[in-house]
Amino acid sequence: MTSDALMVLLVEDNPGDIDLIADMLEERESFRLMACERVTSALDYLKKHPVSLILLDLSLPDSQGLCTFTRIHSQAPHIPIVVLTGTSDETIGLSAVKAGAQDYLVKGRVDPELLTRTITYAVERKRLEQTLGESEERLRNVVDSVREVIFHVDQNCVFTFLNSAWSRILGFDVGDCIGRSFFDYICAEDQPRCRELLASLLQRDIDSVRHELRLWRKDQEPAWVEVDMAISPGSDGQPVGMVGTLNDISQRKKNEERLVFMATHDDLTGLPNRNLFEDRLNLAITHAARDIRKVAVIFLDLDQFKLVNDSMGHDQGDILLRIVASRLLETVRASDTVARLGGDEFVIVLPDLDAEDGAIFIARKVMKAIELPVFLNGQEFFVGGSIGIAMYPKDGLTIRQLVRNADTAMYRSKELGRKQICFYSPEMNEKLLERLMLENDLRRALDKNEFEIFYQPKLSMSSGRIIGFEALLRWRHPARGLIGPEEIIPMAEATGMILPIGSWVLRTSCEQLVQWHRLGHRDLCMAVNLSARQFWQEDLVEGIAAILADTGLAPCHLELEITESSVMRNADDTIFTLRELNGMGITLSIDDFGTGYSSLSYLKRFPIHALKVDQSFVRDITQDADAAAIAQGIIALGHTMNLQVIAEGVETESQCDLLRRWECNAMQGYLFGKPQPGAEAFKMLRSIM
């Protein structure tokens, strides 16, 4: 008997059958035999000894029938089993084979040759089955570890195989999908093209298919996939189905869509950008030319948006732009296009119009929408806009012409006082060109010493004496002559020149007052206006301190006038800046009081010294009861808050008498003196003093 002999465990309770099988195997050196009479003893033996094969009689004292096989097989599934049956029990032998036995032998029909051949074949077949099973398991593990879906469908596109990646990507259980059509999972919009491609593949018109389509996930969300498919041939070479791979490209598609969106939309507001706007406008023009219709281009620019950025910060400015964008979208029609060109410039395309009335209707809705209050950092702001409109084909036939002319009309609306709606007219281009030339001249005016300061006296109501002057900017243009601040300041703010010009005005007026002090008028004060952009520059306090130090003017003789709307843009920061200036000894006044949106709860916290009643109220106090009530109320409010009150624009004795009766503290106006250059102002000073 060799060392590699097969160990056969015979489970049999008939001594005669045991002896018979022992005799048959005795002459074979390649076998060793061990016999057990019961299932329990066989199971005990299997736990302690290695066995190559089990010869199993199904009728034993402690077990009968197929149950006998099941008990042994469940304990040792890796060991091949050959069942022994009687001549009348072949049926149960076949059942055992179906349940996992390798073979069966009928007692009385067994000879030594058949027995040894059956044992050998059973052992070898079991080994092959195990090897094949292990290979299949390894292959399945490899296939399941692949990120891509690997699948097979028959000629009707019914799944016959899917790896586990299908579940990872779509969420469906693989077992539930086998036997179902691939098209059960394809989105309806993508099915026609997919059917066409697969039909061509089965007909051998094409060798393979690579196609992008959308599949439904288990959560009912679509997933983009890329499918590669080829013919699966049978033994005769004819197609029996198709084999393929499937990749999830949803993230790639999202990235592509994001790139397309970024190329055509404004990143801040999500509105179409200039590229998409021009495409939409070009399409609208094409349709209008074909259908003999009109197209409107509305150009919108927010008024003083830069001041919001300067006072509240760019983050709050961005929030404002998003709010405006949302309001514009709610205002226009579904067929219209709202785009952001940059900064605070928005443009709207209104296609398919009958007449200009449709454009003016939308423009008015837009104006009302953007005039609604906006809350930034818990504060209420009112932001208006200026609108220009150009019509196709009257005002231009091309994108460039329409946008340029709508922009020109918008600038005209700003010149008319902002918050206006203007249709384009050819004359506007001449005015725009003139304005551009003037802005270019403004950039050089400071270097060319073309600016001058005129001084308007401020008189005490009680004494009638001059107590100070207000410095007012003038530009002596070489061609246009003298230009006032109402035209200079908006241009200076638009061009960014307001800061150097404002610094020059402050320094020059301080130098002038120091000169007058040296000539004996030491009680005079100088009032200088600060624009909103000046007030919100970071180094404002340091810059003013430097000018006072350079000129030698005592801070108590300087009065800074700040508009009501400027100080209310960011009240908390305003208080901090005003306290710094007040701490230096500078007098602070609110200019044009009554025209802004003051909150008394903040106003009482501001360290200010005076209120200036706007001349629009003073002008009509003798004729308009409302204007008189407002002016008298401002004076009373100022006195209640222990503030000085100065009235601007006093031109008649009757106005002066009323203001004196209301106990206004000081006045300015043509009644006492117009703004004049320094030399003339000094002559007036000497004559009145």
C-alpha positions in Angstrom: 0.0 0.0 0.0 1.5 3.3 -1.1 1.7 6.5 1.1 -0.5 8.3 -1.4 -3.3 5.7 -1.4 -6.9 7.0 -1.3 -8.6 6.7 2.0 -12.1 5.3 1.5 -14.6 5.5 4.3 -17.3 2.9 4.0 -20.5 3.7 5.9 -22.4 0.3 5.9 -24.1 -1.8 8.5 -24.3 -5.1 6.5 -21.2 -7.2 7.4 -21.4 -9.1 4.2 -21.4 -6.0 2.0 -18.5 -4.7 4.1 -16.5 -7.8 3.5 -17.3 -7.8 -0.2 -16.1 -4.3 -0.8 -13.0 -4.9 1.4 -12.2 -8.0 -0.8 -12.6 -5.9 -4.0 -10.2 -3.2 -2.7 -7.7 -5.5 -1.0 -5.8 -6.3 -4.2 -5.5 -2.6 -5.0 -2.6 -0.9 -3.4 -3.9 2.5 -4.2 -6.8 2.3 -1.7 -7.2 2.0 2.1 -10.6 1.2 3.6 -12.2 2.2 6.9 -15.7 1.0 7.8 -18.4 2.6 10.1 -21.8 1.1 10.7 -23.6 4.3 11.8 -23.8 7.9 10.6 -22.8 9.2 14.0 -19.6 7.1 14.1 -18.8 8.2 10.6 -19.2 11.8 11.5 -16.9 11.4 14.5 -14.3 9.7 12.3 -14.5 12.5 9.7 -13.7 15.1 12.4 -10.5 13.3 13.3 -9.1 11.7 10.1 -8.6 12.8 6.5 -10.8 10.9 4.0 -10.5 10.8 0.2 -14.0 9.4 -0.6 -17.1 8.1 1.2 -19.0 5.0 0.1 -22.4 5.6 1.7 -25.3 3.2 2.2 -28.5 5.2 2.7 -30.2 2.7 5.0 -28.5 2.7 8.4 -29.6 2.0 11.9 -29.5 5.7 12.9 -30.5 7.2 9.5 -32.6 6.4 6.5 -32.9 7.5 2.9 -31.8 10.8 1.5 -31.5 12.3 5.0 -28.5 10.0 5.4 -26.7 11.7 2.5 -27.7 15.2 3.7 -26.2 14.6 7.2 -22.9 13.4 5.8 -22.7 15.9 2.9 -23.4 18.9 5.2 -20.6 17.8 7.5 -18.0 17.1 4.7 -19.1 19.0 1.5 -15.6 18.9 0.2 -15.4 15.1 0.2 -16.8 13.2 -2.8 -19.6 10.7 -1.9 -20.7 7.6 -3.9 -24.0 6.3 -2.7 -24.7 2.5 -2.4 -28.3 1.4 -3.2 -30.2 -1.8 -3.6 -31.6 -2.9 -7.0 -35.0 -1.4 -6.1 -33.6 1.9 -4.9 -32.0 3.5 -8.0 -34.4 6.4 -7.8 -33.0 7.5 -4.5 -29.5 7.2 -5.8 -30.4 9.6 -8.6 -31.8 12.0 -6.1 -28.6 11.8 -4.1 -26.6 12.7 -7.2 -28.9 15.7 -7.8 -28.3 16.7 -4.2 -24.5 16.7 -4.6 -23.3 13.1 -4.7 -20.7 12.3 -7.3 -22.2 8.9 -8.3 -24.1 5.9 -7.1 -23.6 2.1 -7.3 -26.2 -0.6 -7.1 -25.3 -3.5 -4.8 -25.1 -6.8 -6.5 -24.0 -5.1 -9.7 -20.6 -4.1 -8.5 -17.3 -5.7 -9.6 -13.8 -4.8 -8.5 -13.1 -2.9 -11.8 -16.4 -0.9 -11.6 -15.8 -0.1 -8.0 -12.2 1.2 -8.4 -13.0 3.1 -11.6 -16.1 4.8 -9.9 -14.0 5.8 -6.8 -11.2 7.2 -9.0 -13.5 9.2 -11.2 -15.5 10.5 -8.3 -12.3 11.8 -6.5 -11.0 13.4 -9.7 -14.3 14.9 -10.6 -14.7 16.5 -7.2 -11.2 17.9 -7.4 -12.0 19.4 -10.8 -15.2 20.8 -9.5 -13.4 22.4 -6.6 -10.7 23.8 -8.8 -13.3 25.2 -11.3 -15.3 26.6 -8.4 -12.3 28.4 -7.0 -11.4 29.7 -10.5 -14.9 31.0 -10.9 -14.9 32.6 -7.5 -11.6 34.3 -8.3 -12.9 35.4 -11.6 -16.1 36.7 -10.0 -14.1 38.6 -7.4 -12.0 40.2 -10.1 -15.0 41.1 -12.2 -16.8 42.5 -9.1 -13.8 44.5 -8.1 -13.7 46.4 -11.4 -15.2 49.9 -11.2 -17.0 49.6 -14.5 -20.2 47.6 -15.0 -19.5 44.4 -17.0 -22.7 43.0 -18.5 -24.1 40.5 -21.0 -27.5 40.7 -22.7 -29.2 38.4 -25.1 -30.4 39.4 -28.6 -33.5 41.0 -27.1 -31.3 43.1 -24.8 -32.3 41.1 -21.7 -29.6 41.0 -19.0 -28.0 37.6 -18.5 -25.0 38.8 -16.5 -24.2 41.8 -14.4 -21.3 42.4 -12.0 -21.7 44.2 -8.7 -20.7 47.6 -10.0 -24.2 47.9 -11.4 -25.5 48.0 -7.8 -22.8 50.6 -6.8 -23.7 52.9 -9.6 -27.5 52.6 -9.9 -28.5 51.1 -6.5 -30.4 48.2 -7.9 -29.8 44.6 -6.7 -28.1 42.6 -9.4 -30.3 39.6 -8.8 -33.5 41.7 -9.4 -32.2 42.9 -12.7 -31.1 39.7 -14.3 -33.9 38.7 -16.8 -35.0 42.3 -17.3 -34.5 44.4 -20.4 -31.7 46.9 -20.5 -34.2 49.4 -21.9 -36.2 49.3 -18.6 -33.4 51.4 -17.1 -32.7 53.8 -20.0 -34.3 57.3 -19.9 -37.0 57.6 -22.5 -35.3 60.5 -24.4 -32.2 58.3 -25.0 -33.9 55.1 -26.0 -34.5 55.8 -29.8 -30.9 56.4 -30.6 -29.7 53.5 -28.4 -32.1 51.1 -30.1 -30.8 52.3 -33.5 -27.2 51.7 -32.5 -27.8 48.2 -31.0 -29.8 47.1 -34.1 -26.9 48.2 -36.3 -24.5 46.2 -34.0 -26.6 43.0 -34.2 -26.9 43.3 -37.9 -23.1 43.6 -38.1 -23.3 47.0 -39.8 -20.9 48.3 -37.1 -18.3 46.4 -35.1 -18.9 48.1 -31.7 -20.9 50.8 -30.0 -19.6 53.6 -27.7 -22.5 55.8 -26.6 -23.4 58.2 -23.8 -26.8 57.9 -22.3 -28.8 58.4 -19.1 -30.0 55.5 -16.9 -32.5 55.7 -14.1 -31.1 55.2 -10.6 -33.1 53.4 -8.0 -33.7 56.8 -6.3 -35.3 58.0 -9.7 -32.4 60.3 -10.4 -30.8 60.1 -13.8 -27.1 59.0 -14.1 -25.0 59.7 -17.1 -23.1 56.6 -18.3 -20.8 55.7 -21.2 -21.5 52.3 -22.7 -19.1 50.2 -24.9 -20.8 47.2 -26.5 -19.7 44.4 -28.9 -21.2 41.2 -30.3 -21.1 38.1 -28.2 -20.9 35.2 -30.8 -22.1 31.6 -30.3 -20.2 28.4 -31.3 -21.4 28.9 -34.9 -20.1 32.5 -34.9 -23.6 34.0 -35.0 -24.6 36.6 -32.4 -26.2 35.2 -29.3 -26.2 38.6 -27.6 -23.9 41.5 -26.7 -21.2 42.0 -24.1 -20.3 45.4 -22.8 -18.9 47.7 -20.1 -20.6 50.8 -18.6 -18.9 53.7 -16.9 -20.4 56.3 -14.6 -19.7 59.7 -16.2 -22.1 61.8 -14.1 -19.4 63.8 -12.4 -17.7 64.5 -15.8 -21.0 65.6 -17.2 -21.6 67.9 -14.2 -18.1 69.4 -14.7 -18.8 69.9 -18.4 -22.1 71.6 -17.7 -20.4 73.8 -15.0 -17.7 74.8 -17.5 -20.4 75.6 -20.1 -22.3 77.6 -17.5 -19.3 79.5 -16.4 -18.5 80.4 -20.0 -21.9 81.8 -20.6 -23.1 83.1 -17.1 -22.0 85.5 -14.5 -20.4 83.7 -11.6 -21.8 86.1 -8.9 -25.5 86.4 -10.0 -26.0 83.4 -12.2 -27.3 85.7 -14.9 -26.2 85.3 -18.6 -22.9 87.1 -19.2 -21.9 89.2 -22.2 -21.3 86.2 -24.4 -24.7 84.6 -23.9 -26.4 88.0 -23.9 -25.0 88.7 -27.3 -26.2 85.3 -28.6 -29.7 86.0 -27.3 -29.8 89.5 -28.7 -28.5 88.2 -32.1 -31.3 85.6 -32.1 -33.9 88.2 -31.2 -32.7 90.5 -34.0 -32.8 87.6 -36.5 -36.4 86.7 -35.6 -37.5 90.4 -35.5 -36.1 91.0 -39.0 -38.0 87.9 -40.3 -41.3 88.7 -38.6 -41.1 92.5 -38.9 -41.1 93.0 -35.1 -39.2 95.2 -32.7 -36.6 94.4 -30.0 -35.7 96.6 -27.0 -32.4 96.7 -25.2 -32.7 98.1 -21.7 -29.4 99.3 -20.1 -29.6 99.6 -16.3 -26.9 101.1 -14.0 -27.4 101.2 -10.3 -27.0 104.7 -8.8 -24.1 105.2 -6.5 -23.3 101.5 -6.2 -19.7 102.3 -5.5 -20.7 104.1 -2.4 -22.3 100.9 -1.1 -19.1 99.0 -1.8 -17.0 101.6 -0.1 -19.1 102.0 3.0 -20.4 98.4 3.5 -17.7 96.4 1.9 -17.6 94.3 -1.2 -19.3 91.3 0.4 -22.4 93.4 1.0 -22.1 94.9 -2.4 -22.2 91.4 -3.9 -25.3 90.6 -1.9 -26.9 93.7 -3.3 -26.1 92.7 -6.8 -27.6 89.2 -6.2 -30.8 90.8 -4.8 -31.1 93.1 -7.8 -30.6 90.2 -10.2 -33.3 88.2 -8.5 -35.7 91.2 -8.7 -35.0 91.7 -12.4 -35.8 88.1 -13.1 -39.1 88.4 -11.3 -40.0 91.5 -13.3 -39.4 90.5 -16.9 -41.2 88.0 -19.1 -40.1 84.4 -19.5 -38.9 85.1 -23.1 -36.8 88.1 -22.0 -33.1 87.9 -21.1 -31.5 89.6 -18.1 -27.7 89.7 -18.2 -25.0 91.3 -16.1 -22.2 92.9 -18.1 -20.0 93.6 -15.1 -19.9 95.9 -12.0 -23.4 97.3 -11.4 -24.4 97.2 -15.1 -27.3 95.1 -16.2 -28.9 94.7 -19.6 -32.3 93.3 -20.6 -33.3 92.0 -24.0 -37.0 92.3 -24.8 -37.7 90.4 -28.0 -40.9 90.2 -30.2 -42.4 93.7 -29.4 -45.1 95.5 -31.3 -44.1 99.0 -30.2 -42.1 101.0 -27.6 -44.9 100.8 -25.1 -43.9 97.2 -24.2 -40.4 98.4 -23.4 -41.5 101.4 -21.3 -43.9 99.1 -19.4 -41.1 96.6 -18.5 -38.7 99.5 -17.7 -41.1 101.0 -15.2 -41.6 97.7 -13.5 -37.8 97.3 -13.3 -37.5 100.8 -11.8 -40.1 100.1 -9.1 -38.5 96.7 -8.3 -35.0 98.2 -7.7 -36.3 101.1 -5.7 -37.7 98.8 -3.0 -35.6 98.9 0.2 -32.7 96.5 0.6 -31.5 95.3 4.0 -27.8 94.9 4.4 -26.3 94.0 7.8 -29.7 94.7 9.3 -29.8 98.3 7.8 -32.3 99.5 5.3 -31.0 100.9 2.0 -32.8 102.5 -0.9 -31.0 101.8 -4.2 -32.2 103.3 -7.4 -31.1 103.1 -11.0 -30.8 104.9 -14.3 -32.2 103.2 -17.4 -31.5 103.8 -21.1 -33.5 102.1 -23.9 -32.6 101.5 -27.6 -35.0 99.9 -30.0 -34.4 97.7 -33.0 -34.4 98.6 -35.9 -34.9 102.3 -35.2 -31.8 102.8 -33.0 -29.5 100.2 -34.5 -29.3 97.1 -36.7 -26.4 95.4 -34.9 -25.6 94.2 -31.4 -22.9 96.8 -31.0 -25.1 99.7 -32.1 -28.0 98.8 -29.9 -25.9 98.2 -26.7 -23.9 101.4 -27.3 -27.0 103.5 -27.9 -28.8 102.0 -24.9 -25.7 102.8 -22.8 -25.7 106.4 -24.1 -29.4 106.8 -23.2 -28.6 105.5 -19.7 -25.9 108.1 -19.2 -28.5 110.7 -20.3 -30.9 109.5 -17.6 -28.1 110.0 -15.0 -27.6 113.6 -16.3 -31.3 114.3 -15.8 -31.0 113.5 -12.1 -30.8 109.7 -11.9 -33.7 107.3 -11.4 -34.8 108.2 -14.9 -35.9 106.3 -18.0 -34.6 107.6 -21.3 -35.1 106.4 -24.9 -32.1 106.8 -27.2 -32.0 109.7 -29.6 -29.1 110.5 -32.1 -28.4 113.8 -30.4 -27.3 111.9 -27.3 -24.1 110.7 -29.0 -22.9 114.2 -29.4 -23.6 114.9 -25.7 -21.9 111.7 -24.7 -18.8 112.5 -26.8 -18.7 115.9 -25.2 -19.0 114.4 -21.8 -16.2 111.9 -22.5 -13.9 114.7 -23.7 -14.8 116.7 -20.5 -13.9 113.7 -18.3 -10.6 113.4 -20.1 -9.9 117.1 -19.4 -10.9 116.6 -15.8 -8.2 114.0 -15.3 -5.6 116.6 -16.3 -7.2 119.7 -14.7 -5.5 119.2 -11.3 -2.1 119.0 -12.8 -2.9 122.1 -15.0 -4.0 124.1 -12.0 -7.5 124.7 -13.5 -9.4 124.3 -10.2 -10.3 127.2 -8.0 -12.2 127.5 -4.7 -15.0 130.0 -4.2 -16.0 130.9 -0.7 -19.6 131.6 0.4 -20.1 133.4 3.7 -22.0 132.0 6.6 -23.6 134.5 8.9 -24.8 134.4 12.5 -28.5 135.0 12.8 -28.2 136.8 16.1 -25.3 139.2 15.3 -25.4 139.4 11.5 -21.6 138.9 11.3 -19.7 136.4 9.2 -18.7 133.4 11.3 -17.2 131.4 8.5 -17.1 130.4 4.9 -18.0 127.3 2.9 -15.4 126.2 0.4 -17.0 125.4 -3.0 -15.1 123.9 -6.0 -15.0 125.5 -9.4 -13.3 124.4 -12.6 -12.1 127.1 -15.0 -12.2 125.1 -18.1 -10.2 126.6 -21.0 -13.0 126.2 -23.5 -16.2 126.0 -21.5 -15.4 128.5 -18.9 -16.4 128.2 -15.2 -18.0 124.8 -14.2 -19.7 124.3 -10.9 -19.5 121.4 -8.4 -22.9 120.0 -9.5 -21.2 118.9 -12.7 -17.6 118.3 -11.4 -18.4 116.0 -8.5 -20.4 113.3 -10.4 -17.6 113.2 -13.1 -14.9 113.1 -10.4 -16.6 110.2 -8.7 -17.1 108.3 -12.0 -13.5 108.8 -13.0 -12.0 108.1 -9.5 -10.6 111.7 -9.4 -12.7 112.6 -6.4 -10.1 111.6 -3.8 -7.1 113.7 -5.1 -9.5 116.6 -6.0 -11.1 116.4 -2.5 -7.7 116.4 -0.8 -6.7 119.5 -2.9 -9.9 121.3 -1.9 -9.3 120.6 1.8 -5.7 121.6 1.8 -6.2 124.8 -0.3 -9.2 126.0 1.8 -7.3 125.4 5.0 -4.3 127.4 3.7 -6.7 130.2 2.8 -8.3 130.3 6.3 -4.8 130.3 7.9 -3.9 133.3 5.8 -7.1 135.2 6.9 -6.4 134.3 10.5 -3.0 135.9 10.1 -4.7 139.1 8.8 -6.7 139.3 12.1 -9.9 137.3 11.5 -9.0 134.5 13.9 -12.6 133.5 14.8 -13.5 132.4 11.3 -14.2 128.7 10.5 -14.0 126.9 7.2 -16.7 124.4 6.1 -15.5 121.8 3.5 -17.8 119.2 2.0 -16.7 115.5 2.0 -18.1 113.3 -0.7 -19.3 109.8 0.3 -16.2 108.2 -1.4 -13.9 110.6 0.6 -15.7 109.8 3.8 -15.3 106.0 3.3 -11.6 106.0 2.3 -9.5 104.0 4.8 -7.0 106.8 5.6 -9.5 109.6 5.9 -8.6 110.6 9.5 -4.8 110.3 8.9 -5.1 112.4 5.7 -7.0 115.2 7.4 -4.6 115.2 10.4 -1.7 115.6 8.0 -3.3 118.5 6.1 -4.0 120.3 9.4 -0.5 119.7 10.6 1.0 120.9 7.3 -1.1 124.1 7.1 -1.1 124.9 10.8 -4.8 125.3 11.0 -6.3 124.4 14.4 -8.9 121.6 14.1 -11.5 123.6 15.9 -11.7 126.0 12.9 -12.4 123.2 10.4 -16.0 122.1 9.8 -16.6 119.0 7.7 -20.0 118.7 6.0 -21.1 115.1 5.3 -24.3 114.3 3.4 -27.1 112.6 5.3 -27.2 109.6 2.9 -23.4 109.0 3.3 -23.4 108.7 7.1 -26.4 106.4 7.1 -24.9 103.8 4.7 -23.1 102.0 7.5 -24.1 103.7 10.8 -21.8 101.6 13.1 -18.7 102.4 11.1 -19.9 106.0 10.7 -20.0 106.5 14.4 -16.4 105.2 14.8 -15.1 107.6 12.1 -17.1 110.6 13.4 -15.8 109.9 16.9 -12.2 110.0 15.7 -12.8 113.3 13.9 -14.7 114.7 16.8 -11.8 113.7 19.1 -9.5 115.8 17.0 -11.7 118.9 17.7 -13.2 119.1 14.2 -16.7 120.4 13.9 -19.1 118.0 12.1 -22.3 118.9 10.3 -24.9 116.9 8.4 -25.4 118.6 5.0 -28.7 118.6 3.0 -30.6 117.4 6.0 -34.1 116.2 5.3 -33.3 114.7 1.8 -32.0 111.4 3.0 -33.2 108.5 5.1 -32.0 109.3 8.6 -32.7 107.1 11.5 -33.1 109.2 14.7 -31.9 106.3 16.8 -28.6 106.5 15.0 -28.6 110.3 14.5 -28.6 110.9 18.3 -25.5 108.6 18.6 -23.5 110.6 16.0 -21.1 113.1 17.6 -22.2 115.9 15.3 -22.5 119.6 16.0 -24.8 121.0 13.3 -27.6 120.3 10.8 -27.8 122.2 7.5 -31.4 122.6 6.2 -31.4 121.8 2.5 -32.1 124.8 0.2 -35.0 122.8 -1.4 -37.0 123.4 1.8 -35.8 126.9 2.4 -36.7 128.1 -1.1 -40.4 127.6 -0.6 -41.0 128.3 3.1 -42.9 131.5 2.4 -45.2 130.0 -0.2 -45.5 126.2 0.6 -46.9 125.2 4.0 -45.3 121.8 3.8 -41.9 123.1 3.1 -42.3 125.6 6.0 -43.3 122.8 8.3 -40.4 120.7 7.3 -37.9 123.5 7.8 -39.4 124.5 11.1 -39.4 120.9 12.2 -35.7 120.4 11.4 -34.8 123.5 13.3 -36.8 122.4 16.3 -35.3 118.9 16.1 -31.8 120.4 16.0 -32.3 122.5 19.0 -33.9 119.6 20.9 -30.6 117.6 20.2 -28.5 120.7 21.2 -27.3 121.1 17.7 -26.6 124.3 15.7 -28.9 124.7 12.6 -27.8 126.4 9.4 -30.2 127.2 6.6 -28.9 127.1 3.0 -30.2 129.0 0.0 -31.6 132.1 1.8 -32.4 134.6 -1.0 -35.1 137.0 0.4 -35.7 139.1 3.5 -39.0 137.3 4.1 -37.2 133.9 4.2 -34.7 135.4 6.6 -37.4 136.9 8.8 -39.1 133.5 9.1 -35.9 131.6 9.9 -35.0 134.2 12.5 -38.4 133.8 14.1 -37.9 130.0 14.2 -34.5 130.8 15.9 -32.3 129.3 13.2 -28.7 129.8 14.3 -27.0 130.7 11.0 -27.7 131.2 7.3 -26.1 131.1 3.9 -27.4 132.4 0.6 -27.4 135.0 -2.1 -29.1 137.4 0.2 -25.8 137.7 2.1 -23.3 136.9 -0.6 -22.6 134.6 -3.5 -19.6 132.2 -3.6 -16.6 134.2 -4.7 -12.9 133.7 -5.2 -10.6 134.2 -2.2 -9.7 137.9 -2.9 -13.3 139.0 -3.4 -14.5 137.0 -0.4 -11.9 138.7 1.8 -13.1 142.2 0.6 -16.7 141.2 1.5 -15.4 139.9 4.9 -13.8 143.3 5.6 -16.8 145.2 4.6 -19.3 143.2 6.8 -17.0 142.8 9.7 
